[in-house]
């Protein structure tokens, strides 16, 4: 069974940058549409970004568009989230999510659409 492990979180000042990584086990990584979600204390898990299995299509939440960039390297079984111009309100646990691609849509902003999750990595942005 495929597993996903996030890394790259940490403490950064407002305006700074971080790059999150999501490492996947298994040999069929390109068959998974992938996404990033985040959950702040006391809040629901929210959609951040998504990328199709081939990497050709991406989507972003309005709150991060222009600041975050999602990418993947299928040869390395890796997905990334480059986060620039970080704000204190970006503070959250970030999770990578995956779904086997068998539909026309490559993403959903609903967490229930995804079948696989990593354990999360904490991102804290200080003001």
VMD Tcl script that draws the C-alpha trace (Angstrom):
set ca {
  {0.00 0.00 0.00}
  {1.28 3.44 -0.87}
  {2.30 5.75 1.97}
  {3.02 9.46 2.05}
  {5.39 11.31 4.36}
  {5.65 15.09 4.59}
  {8.73 17.05 5.57}
  {10.10 20.56 5.39}
  {7.96 22.33 7.93}
  {9.38 24.66 10.53}
  {9.39 28.13 12.04}
  {9.83 31.09 9.73}
  {9.31 34.84 9.98}
  {6.58 36.57 8.06}
  {7.70 37.21 4.51}
  {9.94 34.17 4.52}
  {9.81 30.97 2.51}
  {9.59 27.25 3.12}
  {9.52 24.26 0.81}
  {7.42 21.30 1.86}
  {8.02 17.85 0.47}
  {5.81 14.79 0.29}
  {7.55 11.49 -0.34}
  {5.55 8.56 -1.66}
  {6.34 4.90 -1.45}
  {5.36 2.50 -4.21}
  {5.91 2.37 -7.93}
  {2.78 4.03 -9.32}
  {3.09 7.57 -8.01}
  {2.01 9.09 -11.32}
  {-1.34 7.33 -10.95}
  {-2.19 9.55 -8.00}
  {-3.62 13.01 -8.18}
  {-2.12 14.88 -5.26}
  {-3.02 17.75 -3.04}
  {-1.95 19.84 -0.07}
  {-4.30 20.70 2.76}
  {-3.71 22.56 6.00}
  {-5.35 22.70 9.38}
  {-4.91 25.49 11.88}
  {-5.78 25.02 15.56}
  {-9.52 25.10 16.08}
  {-10.24 25.21 12.36}
  {-11.31 22.71 9.75}
  {-8.85 21.22 7.33}
  {-8.74 23.39 4.22}
  {-7.61 22.93 0.66}
  {-4.37 24.61 -0.36}
  {-3.29 23.27 -3.73}
  {-3.50 20.27 -6.04}
  {-1.66 18.76 -8.96}
  {-2.64 16.12 -11.47}
  {-0.81 12.82 -11.82}
  {1.17 14.01 -14.81}
  {1.86 17.39 -13.24}
  {0.27 19.19 -16.17}
  {-2.63 20.66 -14.20}
  {-2.57 22.57 -10.93}
  {-5.04 24.35 -8.71}
  {-4.71 26.75 -5.80}
  {-6.84 28.18 -3.06}
  {-7.42 31.87 -3.51}
  {-5.60 32.62 -0.26}
  {-2.30 31.18 -1.53}
  {-2.43 31.84 -5.26}
  {0.59 33.79 -6.38}
  {2.54 32.89 -3.23}
  {2.62 29.07 -3.28}
  {3.73 26.77 -6.09}
  {2.96 23.08 -6.26}
  {5.09 20.66 -8.26}
  {5.95 17.00 -8.47}
  {8.75 14.77 -9.70}
  {7.27 11.41 -10.63}
  {10.70 9.89 -11.23}
  {11.53 10.56 -7.57}
  {8.06 9.88 -6.16}
  {8.01 13.38 -4.70}
  {5.62 16.29 -4.49}
  {6.55 19.77 -3.34}
  {4.95 22.97 -2.13}
  {7.11 26.06 -2.43}
  {5.70 28.68 -0.07}
  {6.84 32.28 -0.44}
  {5.75 35.51 1.24}
  {4.49 33.55 4.20}
  {2.02 35.18 6.54}
  {1.14 34.42 10.17}
  {-2.24 33.19 8.99}
  {-0.45 30.43 7.04}
  {0.44 28.81 10.36}
  {-0.99 25.29 10.33}
  {-0.22 21.63 10.02}
  {0.18 20.88 6.34}
  {-0.86 17.50 4.96}
  {-0.32 15.88 1.61}
  {-3.27 13.99 0.21}
  {-3.68 11.59 -2.67}
  {-6.33 9.92 -4.75}
  {-5.94 7.35 -7.46}
  {-6.77 9.01 -10.75}
  {-9.84 7.32 -12.20}
  {-12.06 10.30 -12.85}
  {-12.06 13.29 -15.17}
  {-11.39 15.70 -12.34}
  {-7.88 15.87 -10.89}
  {-8.80 17.54 -7.63}
  {-11.43 18.59 -5.17}
  {-11.30 21.13 -2.39}
  {-13.11 18.63 -0.19}
  {-10.83 16.53 2.00}
  {-13.22 13.57 1.76}
  {-12.38 13.21 -1.94}
  {-8.88 12.02 -1.09}
  {-8.19 8.50 0.10}
  {-4.63 8.74 1.35}
  {-3.00 11.17 3.76}
  {0.38 11.86 5.26}
  {0.95 12.50 8.94}
  {1.41 16.25 8.51}
  {4.20 18.75 9.04}
  {3.94 21.88 11.18}
  {4.45 25.29 9.63}
  {4.65 28.24 11.98}
  {4.97 31.79 10.70}
  {5.88 34.41 13.25}
  {4.95 38.08 12.89}
}
mol new
graphics top color blue
foreach p $ca { graphics top sphere $p radius 0.5 }
foreach p [lrange $ca 0 end-1] q [lrange $ca 1 end] { graphics top cylinder $p $q radius 0.2 }
display resetview
